[in-house]
Amino acid sequence: MGGVEAIGMARDSRDTSPVKARNEAQAHYLNAIDSKQLIFATGEA
C-alpha cells in the first residue's frame, strides 16, 4: 500500500463550478491565465 490510495484522497469527480475573481487583482490574474501561455504567480496562497 502506498500513495494516494493509502490515505484516501483519490476522487472520482471534480468540482466543475466556474472560478470567479473576488477582487481586481484576481480578475487580472484570471485574464492572464486565459490570454497568456505561461504565468508565474508570487505571493501568498
C-alpha positions in Angstrom: 0.0 0.0 0.0 1.2 3.5 -0.7 0.5 6.7 -2.4 -2.9 8.4 -2.7 -5.0 5.3 -2.2 -3.5 4.6 1.2 -4.7 7.9 2.7 -8.0 8.0 0.9 -7.5 11.2 -1.1 -8.4 9.9 -4.6 -11.5 11.4 -6.1 -13.7 10.1 -8.9 -15.1 13.5 -9.7 -14.0 17.2 -9.6 -15.7 20.4 -8.7 -16.7 21.9 -12.1 -18.1 25.2 -10.8 -16.7 28.3 -12.6 -13.8 30.1 -11.0 -14.7 33.8 -10.2 -12.5 36.6 -9.2 -13.3 38.2 -5.9 -11.2 41.4 -6.5 -9.5 43.3 -9.2 -6.1 41.6 -8.7 -7.7 38.1 -9.1 -9.5 39.3 -12.2 -6.2 40.4 -13.7 -4.7 37.0 -12.8 -7.6 35.1 -14.4 -7.4 37.2 -17.5 -3.7 36.5 -17.8 -4.3 32.8 -17.5 -6.8 33.0 -20.3 -4.6 35.1 -22.6 -1.0 34.0 -22.0 0.9 30.8 -22.5 2.9 30.9 -19.3 2.0 32.6 -16.0 4.2 33.0 -12.8 2.4 33.8 -9.6 4.1 35.0 -6.5 2.9 35.9 -3.0 0.6 34.3 -0.5 -1.6 31.4 -1.5 
